[in-house]
Amino acid sequence: MNITGWQIAIIALLIILLFGAPKLPQLAKSVGQSMRIFKSEVRTMQDESDSKDPETGDAERPAVEGRVVDPTDTPRGSSQHRRDHA
């Protein structure tokens, strides 16, 4: 999809009509501020990923403790209880 000069001119004209000429500098300023904030956040995320442990590729995380439970096990007494009261 190639954008030609005429298409850019039409888009610019639509922007001027939609936002009005007086609001364009304010719009450009807010877009610039948003881009600056976005770039700083991206830079912060890159710095955080660079500071992670190079051996593991991840920051040190605490170990998760738990146990594996067989999903076919039924609680003790529950099947016996159902047979007695059925």
Secondary structure, DSSP 8 states (H G I E B T S, - for coil): ----HHHHHHHHHHHHHHH-GGGHHHHHHHHHHHHHHHHHHHHHHHHHHHTSBTTTTB------------TT---TTHHHHHHHH-
